[in-house]
Every structure is written in structure tokens, then in C-alpha cells.
């Protein structure tokens, strides 16, 4: 199959998936046991008069037939119009959203880079010298941190490094009411971000280690490695030039897959460190039953995972054209 | 340890005198014995099993070990936020309840939700996987497309959103976790069912006029079952983690004490900043131990079922 046909097919599939995600989002909110208007006003301490309820129903377009509502929802979604947030009166969901987006991007981005670099390195070392202390240690480490709830690890790190030792601040994005600028401010932010990043990184290194290790072991069993060795190539060159290159391939898909998990992990970790990102925003939306906001957040999480999967597929086919035939 | 199909073993003279059923059961006993002999050699598998048995005993014997009254905030008699001592081995919480009592009773809810959610996920995943793999063709592509769509939806955020909308009860949590975690099971079961379908004895049975349901019940299911089982053990671990996260966010059943719910209470009371490590440490360590144990058992099972992994 040609390169462009492959890209086209992948884009088409992603488009279909996007439609599915939007449909799920639409129904999440509408085909629930209680009607949306009651859901929106529940626990808000507001008792709406029947007329006001009818007006809100009309405003939300809920008195129209379902297909018409769906078309309206599609149009709104593509215009990024998700209505107004309840927690922040008078502000659109999108404007609230964009304020909380960057801290999360910074947190998840930094942690993802670190876990990939460290995880892959350990996987390569572990697979190359299988059964040595580094390998056995990494294996135990992976299993242990895999079994740990992210928020628990976050609280333990908080107790040890903030409460007991006082090395790091207990939460937030930067020191409140600080007038730091430039490098000093960046340092302050990094100081606040250290523990959240450490939590996420420790929690997900193991997956990269395991996949890299098993992929390297597969490759090391291949005939061409024996051939390379027979040619008398130095061992570290065999590893880095010949084995690792091919063994890296499966980790590309893993990066996309684990992205969803890291994003989910960020929700509770941000809660523990009161780090003002999308995760904390989601918790606030849940606590105050702001479903329009929650819906937009879920849509964002799904689309983020979808896009990262698409990118991984395309990168994979570019690095390894063989998959286009599959 | 896939079983050979009925009648494919070497015919022995006694077969004629025994009923087909007894032959089948004898073979199953034999394969179970063989399985146990292999499993016993896995240090991880045995360690996991021992931990699980201990926790299961704790959960079952909870009413005998600690009276249910000790969970009642109004009847708590202990000192407030006391660190571990002989009287309160895991310390006390803000209301003077023994953390040990919370941990013992919490094990019931955490384990029950984990098991039930994994069963829901297994039933849905196995049904979709078997139909897709066994029917093949259009069924296969339609069901797998659907599964792939679901794979993209991030599981925990979906579960959180659903639980936030639907409200909080144990039933809703079980359903929400179960119904958001089946796609991997479906994929694994499908690939197994696909290979079983092509085996000669299935073709032979079909040739003899066996009905689809009969084939699935007699041949596909028994052959796919070991894979489903190992997968379910692994998904219990994930379900317990998911329950703890939902409870921690405040979406747990407010009427029940689970490990995650205890951690939520501790966090809300500011336990991390006042240094009440016991209130957070012990319930969390239980989650880690149980999840670790299920994962070790699941990995040990997978290694037996998948010989390619065995050399690792």
C-alpha cells in the first residue's frame, strides 16, 4: 500500500473514532436516569420554578427531538462551543479550560519524557544483561510501582519530602503572591512541580522498561544479530546500532497507549498536590456537579488519546514501512 | 495447558467401559494436577497466592475479628490521631477509630468490588471476543471496530464521568468499572477463539452437525477459558486500583468503608500535612499488597499458558 493511502486510511479511521467519541459524549449527558436540567440544578441549592425549568430546558435545546439535538451538539462541538461553566459564572467552558490546560501539559509532558527516557534505558540495560542485579531490581521496582495507586504514592512523597523533610512545597503551581520573574519564577515553578512529576514518572517507568526489555530480548534472538556478531562487530555496537534500533519500534505504540493512563493518573495526583491543572478542574467540576465542564474535559481526554494514537501510527509507519502492508 | 479434544487421546481398552463423561472428568483432573505442578514452581505465583489467601481470610473473618461498631464514628473510644501502639497497632483516625478496624472492614468492600467488576468485564469481554473470533467475517470486523473505539476512550476518566453523573452506590461502581475495562479482554479472547475455530476437531464436530452454541460451549469455551481466567485475575488488580481512585475522588459508595474511602477521609482531614502517616500508610499498603498479589498470580498463570513467555 502506498504511503499516502495508508495515511488517508488512518485519518479516516480516526475521523470515525472521533465521531464515536462525540456520540458517547452526547449520550452520556442525555440518556441518563434523571433529566439534565435536574442534574444541572441538583445540589446547587437552587429550586427552579416550573417556568424557569422550562426556560432552561429550552435554552439547552432539550425540548427538541433527539436527532436535532445531536446535530446541534455536533455543530457546537466543532465550533468548540461548550456553553458556560457553572463554577466560574460568566466564563465559557473553553476559556476556563485553557487557563487550566498549560499546567497539565507541563506536568504530563515532563513526566512522559522522563519516564520514556529512564524506562527505555533500564529496559535496554536489563534486556542486554538479563538476570543481573540492575535487571532484577528494575523488574521488582516495576511490579511494585505498577501496583501502587498514583494518589497514594503522591501522599507518601508529600509526607516524606514536604511534611517531614520540608524540601519541597506541599502543593500549588507557584508560590502565592510572588513577584518572581524570569529564571527565578521558572525555578519556583519547577520546585512546585518536582513531586507531582516524580510521582507520575515513578508510577509509569515500569511499563516502558517491561516493553523495551521484552522487545529487545525478541530482537536479540534474531538471526541477523548472530550474523552481525559473527562479523566481529563490537558488542556495544551490536546493541546500540543493530538491536536497539529495531527493538524500539513497539515502544512507539506504547507511548500512545500509556498516554491515556498518565492523563488519568494526573487527575488524582493534581488533587493531592492541589496543582491547578485539568485534573483538579475535573475534581472541582465533580464536586460542584458542573456537568458541562466535566463533559468537555472528558471529550478533551478522549481526543488527546485519539490524536496520540494517530500520531504513533503514522510515526510507526514512517519508521517501519512494513506495517503499511498489514 | 490446552486440553486435547474429546476422543483425540490414544484409545485405551477401558474407554469402552467408561462413560464419556467420566473420561472427560478424568482428563480434567489430570490436567488440573499437571497445571498445579507447573504453577507450584513459580515463586511469584505462590507468594501471590499466599498473600491473597491471607487477605481473603481477613475479609471473610472481619465480623469475628473486629466488631462492626468500631466503624461508627459516634461510638469510637480511642484517642484522636494516635500513632500506632500496642492497643491500636495501626493508630487511630480523626474520630478516634482504630485504623486497623477500618483496614479489616475495608478489605471486604475493596475485594468485593474488584472481583465483581472483573467478572462484569470478563463476561462482556469474553462474549464479544468469542462471537467475533468464532463467527469471523462481518461479525468480527464490526465487533472489533467497536472494541477499538472503546479502547481509545480513556477508561478511568470515563468511569469518573459516569459515576459522577449516575450517582454513588456499590452497584454503580462495579458496573462503571466493569463496563469500561472489557476491551482488552475482548481482543485477547478473540485471538484465541480465532485459532480454536481453525482446529481440525472443531471442523470435524461441525461436519458431524454440531450446532454453533454446542461448539462454543463444548470446544471454544473450554479452550479459551484458561486465557480468560488469567486475564480476569489481572483485571481484578486493575479494578481494585480503579475503585480506590474513584473512592479517593469522592465517587465511592458513601455508606461503605473501603480502602480508597479511608484514604479519601484521611486526605480530606489533612493527614499528609499533619504527618498522620499511619492513617494513609496502612490502607494504601493493603491496596499495594493485594494488587501486587493478583498481578503476580496473573503473570504466573500467563507464563504457564503462553510458553513463549516461559523462557523469560
Interface residues (C-beta under 8 A of the other chain):
Chain A: X16 X17 X20 X21 X24 X28 X29 X32 X33 X39 X143 X144 X146 X147 X148 X149 X150 X151 X152 X155 X156 X158 X159 X162 X163 X164 X170 X214 X217 X260 X261 X263 X264 X267 X268 X271 X272 X282 X283 X285 X286 X287 X289 X291 X294 X295 X297 X298 X301 X302 X305 X306 X309
Chain B: X148 X149 X152 X153 X154 X155 X156 X157 X158 X160 X161 X162 X164 X165 X166 X237 X241 X244 X245 X248 X249 X250 X251 X260 X263 X266 X267 X271 X272 X273 X274 X275 X277 X280 X281 X284 X287 X288 X289 X291 X292 X295 X296 X312
